[in-house]
Structure formats: C-alpha cells, structure tokens
C-alpha cells in the first residue's frame, strides 16, 4: 500500500497519546504519580495533545474532510467508524480525570475511576485502529494474528516512554516507568521480529493459478491489464526494494526499540534522567514512524496479483 503521511501520524501519535493516558490511569490508581494538583491535568493534557494531533492529521487523508462526520453513523459495521466514536468518547473520562484530579485530589475515588476509564477507552480506540487493518482479508500483511497485539503493545511502550519523560520533568520518581518502558521495548522488538518473520515466510494469499481456478499449474497473463499507472497500482501495489526494506528494518530495530530501551535503563538508574528520557522519546518516535511506514509500504492488496506483484 502507498504510505500516507496522515495515516503514519495517526497510528504513531495516537499510540503515544493513548498509551500515556492508559499508564496515567494505572499509575494514578497505584499512587505512583506526583501528588501536586497541577501534575495530573498537565500530563493528561499532554496525552490528549498527542492523540488529538494524530486524529487531526488523519483528516488530511480524506477526500472530503467536511463529510467526516458521516463515518460516525456506520459504527455497527465499520472499524473506522468505531475508531472515531471511541476517540470522541475517550475525551469524556479523560477530561473528567483531569477535573477530578484538580478539584477532588489525585487520591480521590472519583479521580482513580475516571483515570482507569480514560485509559481503557484510549486502548479501545487503539484496538479499533488496529482492527481497521487486521480485518482486511485481501491484505495478508495486515490480516494476521500480529496486527492487533502489536498495535496495543507499541502504544503501551510509547506511552511508557512519554510517562517517563513527564515524571522526569514533573519531579516524580521515574524509575518504575523507565523500567517498564525498557521491558516493553524488548517485548516490542521481539513482537516486531516475529511479525517480520511471519510476513516473510507466510504462503502467498493467492496465485494467478488459484485466482482463475487452475490448481497445480503455473499461470501467467498474456498481457498486463493496464500499461500506465492506475489507482490499483498507485494505492494497492506499492513496491519497496528489498535492500531499502532491510535498511529500514535495521533503523526500526535500533531507533524504535534498542536505543530507547538502553536510554530508559540509564534514566532508571539516575544517569541524566531528563535528558535520557527526552532523547528516548525522540528516537522512539522516529523509529516507530519508520515501523509504520514499512507496515503500510510492504502490504500488497490481492488485486495487485493481476499486475505481476507477489501477494
């Protein structure tokens, strides 16, 4: 598929934002956050800013953005619509979380319940985003058992990095968040390697022979369906050179997972924690953007089979 900048920003920034919101709810319930009245609202606003930036970027992918509201009516059958509904509903407990933190205090029951509800809704939104792709059977790179758990894991990982940075800037104890980010970073790397192994070795979704009902024989087209670029080739048959994909995978391994994990460990043990947390977030953001780009660029729709592309 052709990677769109708006979709890359959507799937990366919302992961950071909703992941942070989820950990704020969990750490708040565990009394692991600074208790100052200002910390909660600022951290929640930070999380919503990331999520909102991703959601706003996604509207750039729409042909008619003014009609985006119509997608909300299809929530019974569309994961895209469910994503939009869940994203809007997340603001309600998140804003309540911030308000209760300020007026009732960080330890109040209302604050803790609102925090956990906000975190749960944020992760539900991430799950809906993942299912937009995981539910598409004609794209084997997405329609597999890795897509949904990877989206959730990467959101929790990036959110833990953001929480580490927020605690460093807010004067809180970041050791727990930093160790959590390091563990999730290693799990994320294992999950990503497992995904790549799956898509590299999985059987083709279809062949020209199976597409036209010929089994046990090699089929080839007499001529191409089109001699010039068209919508299918432009949007559904994007090709990445193997050497570029290999180079980008190395960048993802280092920037998205290994380097931030090492920086998180350094921060956990008191080595320039604020600086380490900041650099870890920047590197992870760049690495996860590259990971998202590969996720879309290497996915080929089965329709591209008729143009000689392997699916």
Backbone bond lengths (Angstrom), bond angles and torsions (degrees), N, CA, C in turn:
res aa  C-N    CA-C-N  psi(-1)  N-CA   C-N-CA  omega(-1)  CA-C   N-CA-C  phi
1 X - - - 1.455 - - 1.530 109.91 -
2 X 1.332 117.10 151.96 1.454 120.47 177.13 1.528 109.54 -76.11
3 X 1.344 118.48 119.14 1.463 120.04 179.86 1.529 110.50 -68.29
4 X 1.317 115.73 127.80 1.463 121.32 178.46 1.517 108.93 -103.87
5 X 1.334 116.77 133.76 1.465 120.42 -178.95 1.522 111.32 -57.82
6 X 1.326 116.84 -37.06 1.463 120.04 -178.15 1.524 111.38 -65.83
7 X 1.339 116.76 -40.18 1.461 120.21 179.70 1.528 110.55 -72.26
8 X 1.332 117.50 -35.63 1.461 120.24 176.02 1.520 110.83 -61.10
9 X 1.322 116.37 -44.46 1.468 120.44 179.28 1.527 111.01 -67.26
10 X 1.324 116.06 -40.25 1.468 119.52 178.35 1.519 110.83 -57.18
11 X 1.331 117.04 -54.85 1.454 120.49 -172.33 1.521 112.65 -72.95
12 X 1.343 118.23 -22.32 1.462 120.49 178.96 1.522 111.85 -88.61
13 X 1.333 117.22 -51.91 1.467 120.26 -175.19 1.524 112.14 -68.12
14 X 1.332 117.36 -39.27 1.460 118.17 178.30 1.525 110.78 -65.98
15 X 1.328 117.21 -32.63 1.452 119.76 175.29 1.517 111.83 -60.70
16 X 1.330 116.27 -46.54 1.466 120.25 176.65 1.533 110.78 -59.72
17 X 1.332 116.36 -48.21 1.458 119.90 -175.28 1.507 113.95 -66.75
18 X 1.320 116.89 -49.97 1.465 119.83 -178.23 1.532 111.21 -71.69
19 X 1.331 116.63 -31.02 1.458 118.84 175.28 1.512 111.43 -64.41
20 X 1.334 116.75 -44.25 1.468 120.25 176.32 1.517 110.92 -61.79
21 X 1.323 117.41 -43.01 1.460 120.61 179.60 1.523 111.26 -60.11
22 X 1.345 116.48 -40.73 1.463 120.39 178.92 1.522 111.23 -62.44
23 X 1.337 117.05 -44.90 1.465 119.56 -178.80 1.518 112.53 -71.86
24 X 1.332 117.52 -30.39 1.465 119.24 174.55 1.528 110.24 -62.04
25 X 1.336 116.27 -40.62 1.458 119.73 177.73 1.519 111.72 -64.18
26 X 1.344 116.78 -43.72 1.471 121.00 -177.66 1.529 110.73 -69.87
27 X 1.330 116.50 -49.10 1.464 119.40 -179.03 1.521 111.26 -67.13
28 X 1.342 116.93 -32.21 1.451 119.53 176.16 1.515 111.71 -64.37
29 X 1.322 116.29 -42.30 1.467 120.42 178.53 1.517 111.38 -66.02
30 X 1.349 116.85 -30.24 1.461 121.30 179.88 1.522 112.53 -89.17
31 X 1.332 117.35 6.17 1.476 122.94 -178.52 1.529 110.99 58.68
32 X 1.330 115.96 38.06 1.452 119.74 -178.29 1.515 114.11 -104.54
33 X 1.331 117.61 13.42 1.459 122.27 -179.73 1.526 109.97 -113.42
34 X 1.331 117.71 155.21 1.470 119.79 174.21 1.526 110.54 -56.24
35 X 1.315 116.41 142.98 1.461 120.83 -172.81 1.526 113.88 -94.29
36 X 1.315 117.69 5.01 1.464 120.03 179.16 1.532 110.49 -64.93
37 X 1.312 117.57 144.29 1.480 120.53 -178.47 1.520 113.74 -59.01
38 X 1.328 117.21 -30.70 1.464 120.10 -175.16 1.519 113.54 -80.97
39 X 1.342 117.98 -22.26 1.469 119.31 -171.45 1.524 111.85 -65.27
40 X 1.321 117.21 -49.72 1.454 120.47 -176.05 1.526 113.43 -58.09
41 X 1.344 118.13 -55.32 1.463 118.68 179.86 1.527 113.61 -58.30
42 X 1.351 116.61 -38.87 1.463 118.29 179.70 1.526 111.51 -67.38
43 X 1.328 116.89 -43.58 1.460 119.74 -179.70 1.522 111.12 -66.18
44 X 1.332 116.70 -40.10 1.472 120.23 178.27 1.530 110.32 -65.72
45 X 1.335 115.95 -40.94 1.462 119.62 176.10 1.520 111.70 -61.97
46 X 1.339 116.56 -37.23 1.461 122.36 176.95 1.532 109.83 -61.16
47 X 1.333 116.42 -46.00 1.468 121.11 179.58 1.526 111.14 -63.35
48 X 1.328 116.51 -45.62 1.464 119.98 -179.12 1.520 111.93 -67.65
49 X 1.332 117.02 -29.25 1.463 119.96 177.92 1.531 110.09 -64.89
50 X 1.329 117.17 -43.62 1.466 120.51 177.21 1.519 110.46 -63.14
51 X 1.330 116.58 -48.29 1.462 120.21 -178.36 1.522 111.18 -62.63
52 X 1.320 117.12 -43.14 1.465 121.32 -178.89 1.522 111.24 -65.59
53 X 1.348 116.53 -39.47 1.467 119.63 178.27 1.525 110.54 -61.25
54 X 1.327 116.67 -41.89 1.460 119.74 177.98 1.511 112.31 -64.97
55 X 1.337 116.69 -42.41 1.469 120.28 -179.71 1.523 111.42 -66.35
56 X 1.331 116.54 -39.97 1.466 119.46 178.54 1.528 110.71 -67.24
57 X 1.333 116.79 -37.87 1.469 119.62 178.52 1.525 110.78 -62.58
58 X 1.338 116.91 -33.73 1.465 119.84 -177.72 1.522 112.03 -64.51
59 X 1.332 118.10 -26.28 1.467 120.20 -179.71 1.528 111.62 -67.88
60 X 1.352 116.82 -20.12 1.464 119.78 178.58 1.523 111.59 -68.60
61 X 1.339 116.26 -17.61 1.461 120.94 -179.44 1.525 111.76 -83.68
62 X 1.332 117.11 -9.43 1.457 121.28 -177.01 1.521 110.89 -83.83
63 X 1.308 115.53 138.47 1.456 119.28 176.15 1.524 111.75 -68.28
64 X 1.336 116.21 -37.88 1.467 122.15 178.63 1.532 108.37 -128.84
65 X 1.346 117.93 82.86 1.463 120.47 -175.98 1.522 113.80 -57.48
66 X 1.337 116.97 -28.30 1.463 119.20 -178.12 1.531 111.79 -67.96
67 X 1.329 117.36 -14.02 1.456 120.43 178.80 1.531 112.55 -100.13
68 X 1.339 116.95 9.33 1.460 120.79 -176.26 1.526 111.82 -58.62
69 X 1.336 116.47 -30.25 1.463 119.76 -176.91 1.528 111.72 -61.97
70 X 1.326 116.92 -24.63 1.469 119.47 -177.63 1.534 111.45 -67.87
71 X 1.338 116.92 -24.70 1.466 119.26 -179.07 1.521 111.88 -64.12
72 X 1.332 117.62 -25.63 1.464 120.23 -177.66 1.532 111.63 -66.53
73 X 1.308 117.62 -21.54 1.462 120.03 -175.82 1.521 112.80 -79.04
74 X 1.337 117.78 -9.66 1.464 121.20 -175.18 1.529 112.64 -102.10
75 X 1.312 117.57 24.98 1.463 120.75 -172.71 1.533 113.33 -64.14
76 X 1.331 117.74 -19.89 1.470 119.38 -179.96 1.524 112.02 -70.36
77 X 1.314 118.38 -26.13 1.463 120.58 -173.63 1.522 114.38 -127.60
78 X 1.328 118.42 -12.44 1.463 121.11 -172.40 1.526 111.29 -116.17
79 X 1.336 116.55 125.64 1.460 120.02 175.45 1.518 111.05 -69.12
80 X 1.325 117.25 -28.73 1.463 120.08 175.74 1.522 110.33 -63.46
81 X 1.316 116.19 -43.66 1.460 120.83 178.05 1.530 110.38 -65.48
82 X 1.328 117.37 -41.87 1.463 120.64 179.03 1.528 110.83 -62.68
83 X 1.335 115.74 -37.23 1.463 119.42 176.78 1.527 110.46 -60.12
84 X 1.333 116.48 -46.00 1.457 119.94 -179.80 1.517 112.49 -63.39
85 X 1.329 116.26 -43.32 1.469 120.06 179.13 1.519 110.39 -63.78
86 X 1.341 117.02 -45.70 1.462 120.50 -179.24 1.526 111.28 -64.15
87 X 1.335 116.80 -37.95 1.463 120.17 179.76 1.526 110.97 -63.23
88 X 1.322 116.49 -43.05 1.469 119.96 179.45 1.530 110.59 -67.24
89 X 1.324 116.42 -42.77 1.466 119.72 -178.72 1.527 112.03 -65.81
90 X 1.330 117.20 -26.97 1.462 120.10 179.97 1.519 111.88 -62.98
91 X 1.322 116.77 -30.61 1.470 119.17 -179.00 1.529 112.05 -62.68
92 X 1.330 117.30 -30.63 1.464 119.37 -175.54 1.531 111.99 -64.70
93 X 1.352 119.99 -56.98 1.462 118.36 177.64 1.525 112.86 -67.90
94 X 1.350 117.67 -29.58 1.466 119.42 -179.98 1.526 110.84 -66.17
95 X 1.319 117.45 -44.88 1.472 120.30 177.95 1.522 110.57 -68.53
96 X 1.334 116.84 -35.38 1.458 119.65 175.77 1.525 110.25 -65.04
97 X 1.317 117.53 -39.04 1.466 123.00 176.87 1.527 110.09 -56.39
98 X 1.324 115.96 -48.90 1.469 120.16 179.60 1.528 111.37 -63.89
99 X 1.338 116.96 -42.92 1.468 120.46 -178.22 1.528 111.33 -66.22
100 X 1.327 117.01 -44.95 1.467 120.24 179.80 1.531 110.63 -65.12
101 X 1.338 116.79 -38.01 1.465 119.82 177.89 1.526 109.76 -58.80
102 X 1.323 116.67 -43.86 1.471 121.14 -176.42 1.528 112.12 -72.57
103 X 1.331 116.35 -44.60 1.472 119.23 -172.85 1.530 113.53 -91.52
104 X 1.342 117.07 -38.22 1.468 119.44 -177.19 1.523 113.17 -98.46
105 X 1.321 117.07 -17.88 1.457 121.12 -178.84 1.516 111.68 102.52
106 X 1.340 117.30 154.15 1.470 120.70 -176.84 1.519 114.02 -67.40
107 X 1.332 117.96 -20.22 1.452 119.93 -178.61 1.510 114.70 -96.31
108 X 1.316 118.20 -0.17 1.461 121.38 -178.29 1.527 110.68 -68.74
109 X 1.337 114.93 148.42 1.456 119.28 179.98 1.513 112.59 -60.11
110 X 1.330 116.56 -39.49 1.466 119.93 179.04 1.526 111.40 -61.83
111 X 1.345 116.08 -37.98 1.467 120.79 179.39 1.522 111.07 -65.38
112 X 1.332 115.95 -44.71 1.457 120.00 -177.72 1.526 111.63 -66.03
113 X 1.347 116.35 -42.28 1.466 120.08 179.52 1.526 110.70 -64.82
114 X 1.334 116.80 -44.54 1.464 120.50 179.40 1.524 110.93 -62.77
115 X 1.342 116.77 -38.23 1.458 120.31 179.53 1.524 112.48 -64.38
116 X 1.319 116.16 -45.52 1.458 119.58 179.02 1.530 111.14 -66.32
117 X 1.328 116.99 -37.66 1.466 120.52 178.36 1.521 110.98 -66.02
118 X 1.338 116.54 -40.69 1.468 120.36 178.85 1.526 110.35 -64.11
119 X 1.335 116.22 -44.25 1.455 119.39 178.82 1.518 112.22 -62.77
120 X 1.334 116.63 -42.07 1.467 120.28 178.88 1.521 111.15 -63.62
121 X 1.320 117.90 -42.57 1.464 120.37 179.58 1.525 111.08 -66.49
122 X 1.335 116.50 -36.07 1.460 119.05 177.41 1.510 111.72 -62.25
123 X 1.334 116.76 -43.33 1.461 119.54 -179.93 1.527 111.67 -71.67
124 X 1.328 117.51 -30.40 1.462 120.15 173.83 1.528 110.09 -63.27
125 X 1.327 116.31 -39.38 1.467 120.33 177.42 1.517 110.81 -62.75
126 X 1.333 116.89 -43.82 1.474 120.49 177.26 1.524 110.17 -61.01
127 X 1.325 117.06 -41.68 1.465 120.68 179.22 1.528 110.85 -62.31
128 X 1.331 117.12 -40.05 1.468 119.96 177.77 1.524 111.06 -63.94
129 X 1.342 116.65 -40.59 1.461 120.01 176.87 1.522 110.25 -59.89
130 X 1.330 116.37 -46.01 1.466 120.14 -180.00 1.518 111.43 -60.77
131 X 1.333 116.57 -40.17 1.462 120.23 -176.59 1.524 112.67 -70.62
132 X 1.314 118.35 -20.06 1.467 119.97 173.80 1.528 108.74 -56.07
133 X 1.333 116.61 -40.68 1.456 121.99 -177.36 1.527 111.76 -91.13
134 X 1.335 116.90 -41.38 1.460 119.84 -177.33 1.525 112.52 -64.14
135 X 1.323 117.60 -22.83 1.468 120.83 -177.77 1.530 113.29 -86.06
136 X 1.332 117.46 -4.33 1.469 120.61 -176.10 1.531 110.14 -88.11
137 X 1.311 116.84 96.64 1.460 121.94 -175.64 1.530 113.93 -64.05
138 X 1.341 120.60 -29.00 1.471 118.73 -179.81 1.534 114.24 -73.28
139 X 1.342 118.72 -2.21 1.466 121.19 -179.53 1.527 108.22 -121.06
140 X 1.319 118.20 100.68 1.461 120.88 -173.47 1.527 112.35 -68.98
141 X 1.349 118.34 -23.74 1.457 120.96 178.42 1.526 111.92 -68.51
142 X 1.316 116.68 -18.30 1.469 120.78 179.72 1.522 111.85 -110.31
143 X 1.314 116.94 -38.49 1.459 121.21 -175.18 1.529 110.11 -82.52
144 X 1.331 115.66 73.95 1.461 121.33 -179.97 1.525 109.06 -152.02
145 X 1.318 115.46 175.54 1.464 121.02 -173.86 1.518 113.24 -76.13
146 X 1.319 119.25 -3.51 1.469 121.96 -177.06 1.523 113.16 -91.54
147 X 1.310 117.83 -30.18 1.461 120.61 -168.21 1.527 113.26 -60.40
148 X 1.324 118.01 -53.70 1.464 120.63 -177.31 1.527 112.51 -62.82
149 X 1.345 120.12 -53.15 1.466 118.20 -179.83 1.522 113.11 -63.24
150 X 1.339 118.46 -32.24 1.461 120.16 178.16 1.523 111.07 -66.13
151 X 1.314 117.56 -43.22 1.466 120.11 177.74 1.524 110.94 -58.63
152 X 1.331 116.27 -45.71 1.461 120.17 -178.85 1.532 110.83 -66.27
153 X 1.324 116.62 -42.80 1.457 120.63 -178.88 1.522 111.40 -64.80
154 X 1.326 117.37 -44.02 1.460 120.30 -178.85 1.530 111.01 -67.28
155 X 1.325 117.58 -33.33 1.461 120.30 176.39 1.529 110.43 -66.57
156 X 1.320 116.95 -44.35 1.469 120.09 178.83 1.525 110.92 -65.47
157 X 1.322 116.67 -37.22 1.468 121.07 178.87 1.526 111.43 -65.54
158 X 1.330 116.27 -51.40 1.465 119.06 -179.42 1.525 111.19 -65.94
159 X 1.337 117.26 -34.69 1.451 120.29 176.40 1.514 112.26 -65.22
160 X 1.334 117.50 -37.01 1.463 120.81 177.56 1.525 110.79 -65.44
161 X 1.329 117.12 -37.68 1.467 120.09 176.06 1.529 110.97 -63.66
162 X 1.325 116.19 -42.63 1.462 119.46 178.10 1.527 111.02 -64.98
163 X 1.330 117.15 -39.40 1.462 120.08 177.59 1.521 110.55 -62.40
164 X 1.324 117.03 -41.15 1.457 121.06 176.59 1.527 111.06 -57.82
165 X 1.327 116.45 -43.41 1.462 120.50 178.57 1.520 111.11 -66.57
166 X 1.341 117.36 -42.53 1.462 120.93 179.83 1.527 111.11 -62.07
167 X 1.322 117.13 -40.04 1.462 120.99 179.07 1.524 110.61 -69.06
168 X 1.337 116.45 -37.03 1.462 119.50 178.25 1.523 110.83 -64.07
169 X 1.317 116.54 -42.54 1.461 120.58 -179.75 1.525 111.96 -75.12
170 X 1.336 116.92 -29.17 1.457 120.93 -177.68 1.507 114.74 -91.01
171 X 1.321 117.31 2.91 1.450 119.72 177.50 1.516 114.94 78.04
172 X 1.319 118.46 17.38 1.457 121.65 179.38 1.518 111.99 -90.30
173 X 1.313 116.13 175.14 1.459 122.23 177.04 1.527 108.10 -83.68
174 X 1.334 115.42 110.13 1.472 119.06 -174.21 1.521 113.75 -95.35
175 X 1.321 118.32 0.55 1.465 119.95 -173.74 1.525 111.61 -59.00
176 X 1.324 117.37 -45.59 1.459 120.03 -179.57 1.511 112.17 -61.83
177 X 1.335 116.74 -45.86 1.466 120.49 179.75 1.522 111.32 -65.43
178 X 1.349 117.08 -37.70 1.463 120.64 -179.52 1.528 111.30 -67.08
179 X 1.319 116.90 -43.55 1.468 119.80 177.68 1.522 110.71 -65.29
180 X 1.333 116.53 -38.50 1.462 120.52 176.25 1.523 110.54 -61.50
181 X 1.329 117.40 -44.85 1.466 121.18 179.09 1.520 110.94 -61.94
182 X 1.340 117.14 -39.11 1.459 120.53 179.81 1.529 111.08 -64.69
183 X 1.324 116.83 -43.85 1.463 120.47 178.87 1.523 110.60 -63.90
184 X 1.332 116.43 -45.15 1.465 120.04 -179.96 1.526 111.50 -66.42
185 X 1.336 116.71 -31.96 1.454 119.87 176.96 1.523 111.64 -64.04
186 X 1.320 116.63 -42.81 1.466 120.10 177.72 1.529 110.91 -66.73
187 X 1.345 116.34 -41.23 1.469 119.24 177.02 1.524 110.99 -63.48
188 X 1.341 116.13 -39.42 1.461 120.08 178.14 1.515 111.83 -62.73
189 X 1.333 116.79 -39.57 1.464 120.11 178.10 1.529 110.66 -64.04
190 X 1.326 117.06 -45.02 1.471 120.78 178.55 1.532 110.09 -60.75
191 X 1.342 116.33 -43.15 1.466 120.39 -179.67 1.526 111.25 -63.96
192 X 1.337 116.53 -40.52 1.465 119.64 -179.00 1.523 110.86 -67.71
193 X 1.329 117.05 -42.02 1.465 120.21 177.73 1.525 110.85 -62.97
194 X 1.341 116.35 -38.64 1.462 120.17 178.27 1.528 110.71 -65.30
195 X 1.334 116.83 -38.91 1.469 120.33 177.87 1.529 110.79 -63.77
196 X 1.325 116.61 -47.01 1.463 119.54 179.57 1.529 111.46 -61.72
197 X 1.319 116.48 -40.56 1.458 119.48 177.90 1.530 110.05 -61.41
198 X 1.329 115.78 -40.08 1.470 119.45 -179.48 1.517 111.52 -64.08
199 X 1.326 117.96 -50.03 1.468 120.26 -175.30 1.526 111.64 -71.39
200 X 1.338 116.62 -26.04 1.468 119.30 179.36 1.524 112.34 -76.05
201 X 1.328 116.91 -28.43 1.456 119.80 -173.26 1.530 113.98 -113.36
202 X 1.315 117.53 -6.04 1.464 119.63 179.99 1.530 110.48 -67.13
203 X 1.310 115.92 148.41 1.461 120.52 178.00 1.524 109.94 -65.67
204 X 1.334 117.77 149.16 1.470 119.91 177.69 1.522 111.31 -57.17
205 X 1.298 115.58 145.29 1.460 120.21 179.40 1.524 111.22 -63.06
206 X 1.316 114.73 -35.84 1.472 120.20 179.03 1.519 108.32 -160.55
207 X 1.319 115.57 162.78 1.462 122.13 172.46 1.523 107.80 -124.28
208 X 1.318 115.62 168.36 1.464 118.24 177.27 1.528 110.39 -60.07
209 X 1.330 116.33 -36.71 1.452 119.41 179.69 1.517 111.93 -65.00
210 X 1.343 117.31 -47.94 1.467 119.68 -179.73 1.521 111.17 -67.52
211 X 1.325 117.06 -29.69 1.459 119.79 -179.38 1.523 112.51 -67.37
212 X 1.347 116.24 -29.89 1.470 118.73 -179.48 1.526 111.60 -108.51
213 X 1.349 115.83 11.01 1.459 119.10 173.21 1.504 115.37 86.22
214 X 1.345 117.30 16.95 1.460 120.13 178.93 1.524 108.00 -103.76
215 X 1.316 117.14 116.98 1.456 121.60 179.96 1.531 110.00 -104.95
216 X 1.322 116.10 141.19 1.459 120.95 175.24 1.504 114.63 74.70
217 X 1.331 118.18 15.64 1.464 121.03 178.28 1.516 108.74 -140.79
218 X 1.310 115.24 154.45 1.459 120.71 179.51 1.520 109.66 -88.85
219 X 1.301 115.64 129.53 1.464 120.70 177.92 1.523 109.07 -114.75
220 X 1.304 115.65 147.73 1.463 119.59 175.37 1.523 108.26 -144.14
221 X 1.318 117.02 148.59 1.471 119.11 -178.78 1.527 110.89 -73.78
222 X 1.305 115.67 144.70 1.465 119.45 174.47 1.511 111.31 -72.25
223 X 1.329 115.38 -31.16 1.455 120.39 179.61 1.520 108.45 -155.74
224 X 1.302 116.75 159.39 1.450 120.67 179.20 1.535 109.93 -74.68
225 X 1.342 117.40 148.10 1.461 119.53 178.69 1.524 112.32 -62.02
226 X 1.344 116.16 -34.97 1.467 120.99 179.28 1.531 108.58 -139.64
227 X 1.309 116.29 151.69 1.462 120.75 177.95 1.525 111.78 -102.24
228 X 1.310 117.14 -6.96 1.466 120.95 179.87 1.527 108.91 -126.21
229 X 1.328 115.00 169.55 1.455 120.05 178.60 1.533 110.43 -61.08
230 X 1.331 115.75 143.01 1.455 120.89 174.27 1.512 108.74 -142.43
231 X 1.333 116.73 -176.62 1.454 120.63 -174.87 1.529 112.16 -60.90
232 X 1.338 117.10 -42.36 1.466 119.90 -177.07 1.526 110.78 -63.53
233 X 1.323 116.72 -46.05 1.457 119.41 -179.91 1.525 111.57 -68.01
234 X 1.312 116.35 -37.47 1.465 120.16 -177.26 1.522 112.06 -72.17
235 X 1.323 117.27 -41.55 1.461 121.04 -173.97 1.533 114.06 -101.11
236 X 1.313 118.20 -28.44 1.465 120.01 -171.23 1.520 114.23 -117.45
237 X 1.331 117.88 -3.68 1.454 120.10 -178.03 1.510 113.10 -127.29
238 X 1.337 116.97 32.09 1.460 121.27 179.18 1.527 109.64 -60.88
239 X 1.336 116.77 133.54 1.452 120.35 -177.53 1.526 110.73 -116.66
240 X 1.342 115.84 136.33 1.458 122.15 177.02 1.519 107.96 -113.95
241 X 1.328 116.76 127.86 1.459 119.96 177.76 1.527 109.38 -61.19
242 X 1.327 115.70 142.17 1.472 119.92 -176.38 1.529 111.12 -58.11
243 X 1.334 117.31 -40.69 1.466 119.27 -177.70 1.523 110.96 -66.61
244 X 1.337 117.43 -34.85 1.465 119.94 177.55 1.521 110.60 -70.00
245 X 1.328 116.96 -40.67 1.457 120.35 178.66 1.524 110.94 -62.82
246 X 1.331 116.50 -40.87 1.472 120.27 178.64 1.515 111.10 -63.37
247 X 1.328 116.66 -42.49 1.463 120.64 179.47 1.528 110.85 -65.30
248 X 1.321 116.37 -42.13 1.461 119.56 179.84 1.528 111.56 -67.32
249 X 1.309 117.21 -35.37 1.460 119.36 177.19 1.523 110.75 -62.96
250 X 1.315 117.22 -39.54 1.466 120.35 177.02 1.530 110.85 -63.63
251 X 1.329 115.88 -40.17 1.464 119.62 177.40 1.522 110.62 -62.26
252 X 1.331 116.64 -42.89 1.464 120.87 178.65 1.522 110.61 -61.22
253 X 1.326 117.12 -45.93 1.464 120.57 -178.56 1.525 111.10 -58.34
254 X 1.328 115.91 -44.77 1.469 119.83 -175.95 1.523 111.49 -78.34
255 X 1.329 116.86 -52.98 1.469 120.09 -172.10 1.523 113.04 -76.70
256 X 1.328 117.63 -39.01 1.457 119.68 -176.17 1.522 112.36 -79.65
257 X 1.338 117.23 -32.69 1.460 118.77 -170.32 1.530 114.74 -124.07
258 X 1.332 118.63 -59.05 1.457 119.77 -171.73 1.526 112.92 -64.95
259 X 1.330 117.59 -52.62 1.468 120.16 -177.36 1.533 112.09 -62.91
260 X 1.346 120.11 -48.17 1.467 119.04 177.40 1.526 113.21 -61.04
261 X 1.337 117.05 -34.12 1.468 119.78 178.46 1.525 110.82 -65.00
262 X 1.330 117.43 -43.99 1.458 120.73 178.20 1.525 111.20 -65.67
263 X 1.315 117.12 -40.26 1.463 120.84 178.22 1.527 111.08 -65.65
264 X 1.329 116.86 -38.34 1.462 120.17 177.80 1.529 110.86 -64.03
265 X 1.323 116.55 -39.72 1.460 120.09 177.50 1.524 111.07 -64.81
266 X 1.330 115.90 -40.80 1.463 119.55 177.16 1.529 110.52 -61.89
267 X 1.336 117.13 -43.16 1.461 120.48 178.63 1.523 111.68 -64.67
268 X 1.335 116.68 -37.28 1.461 120.97 -179.23 1.524 111.56 -61.47
269 X 1.328 116.14 -30.64 1.463 119.78 -177.80 1.532 112.26 -103.35
270 X 1.344 115.01 21.53 1.460 120.43 167.94 1.504 117.01 83.25
271 X 1.323 118.77 15.28 1.464 121.16 179.95 1.527 109.60 -90.36
272 X 1.318 117.63 97.07 1.468 123.21 -178.81 1.531 110.88 44.51
273 X 1.313 117.75 61.35 1.479 120.62 -170.70 1.524 114.80 -57.53
274 X 1.329 118.07 -42.68 1.468 119.66 -177.91 1.525 111.02 -64.96
275 X 1.335 116.00 -44.83 1.465 119.87 -179.31 1.526 110.52 -66.16
276 X 1.327 116.43 -43.07 1.465 119.82 179.89 1.530 111.33 -63.10
277 X 1.336 115.92 -41.52 1.461 119.67 179.75 1.521 111.19 -64.37
278 X 1.322 116.82 -41.57 1.465 120.85 -179.23 1.528 111.28 -64.02
279 X 1.330 116.10 -47.65 1.473 119.79 -179.81 1.527 110.46 -64.88
280 X 1.337 117.12 -37.26 1.470 120.44 179.24 1.523 111.06 -61.94
281 X 1.325 117.17 -42.13 1.463 120.82 179.52 1.527 110.67 -65.29
282 X 1.326 117.24 -43.37 1.472 120.81 -179.55 1.529 110.83 -63.20
283 X 1.336 116.15 -46.90 1.466 119.18 -179.90 1.527 111.57 -64.04
284 X 1.338 115.77 -42.48 1.467 119.02 -179.97 1.528 110.59 -63.70
285 X 1.325 117.81 -39.57 1.462 120.56 179.21 1.529 110.43 -62.11
286 X 1.332 117.06 -44.65 1.468 120.45 178.97 1.526 110.68 -64.87
287 X 1.337 115.72 -44.11 1.458 119.63 -179.05 1.514 113.01 -65.75
288 X 1.334 116.43 -40.93 1.464 119.36 -179.94 1.529 111.52 -71.19
289 X 1.329 117.97 -30.33 1.463 119.85 172.93 1.530 110.30 -63.73
290 X 1.333 116.39 -41.16 1.464 119.80 176.59 1.526 110.60 -65.22
291 X 1.339 116.61 -39.27 1.467 120.46 177.86 1.518 111.00 -62.48
292 X 1.341 117.05 -43.08 1.466 120.55 177.55 1.524 110.30 -63.53
293 X 1.342 117.04 -41.74 1.467 119.93 -179.27 1.525 110.38 -58.75
294 X 1.326 116.32 -45.37 1.461 119.93 178.39 1.521 111.57 -64.52
295 X 1.336 116.07 -38.91 1.464 120.74 -179.17 1.524 110.83 -57.17
296 X 1.329 116.62 -40.21 1.461 120.64 179.44 1.523 112.12 -84.48
297 X 1.336 117.43 -41.30 1.459 120.57 -173.58 1.521 112.27 -66.96
298 X 1.322 118.26 -33.48 1.463 120.47 -177.33 1.522 113.02 -88.21
299 X 1.315 117.31 -4.05 1.465 120.72 178.27 1.529 109.73 -83.96
300 X 1.320 115.71 128.60 1.467 121.14 -178.64 1.526 109.12 -123.17
301 X 1.311 115.63 127.60 1.473 121.03 177.48 1.524 109.52 -71.75
302 X 1.328 116.08 146.33 1.465 120.54 -177.30 1.530 111.99 -60.43
303 X 1.322 117.44 -23.73 1.468 119.77 178.94 1.522 112.22 -63.11
304 X 1.349 116.88 -24.60 1.461 120.13 -179.69 1.525 112.16 -71.14
305 X 1.324 117.64 -9.94 1.463 122.46 178.07 1.530 110.96 -56.83
306 X 1.315 116.20 -36.43 1.465 120.49 -176.11 1.528 111.69 -74.91
307 X 1.322 116.82 -5.74 1.457 121.24 178.34 1.539 110.59 -108.49
308 X 1.332 115.88 14.28 1.451 119.89 176.79 1.501 115.30 85.76
309 X 1.355 118.34 10.88 1.449 120.67 -179.99 1.523 109.71 -91.85
310 X 1.315 116.78 143.56 1.462 121.31 176.61 1.520 109.18 -77.85
311 X 1.326 116.94 130.68 1.464 121.07 -179.73 1.531 110.49 -119.62
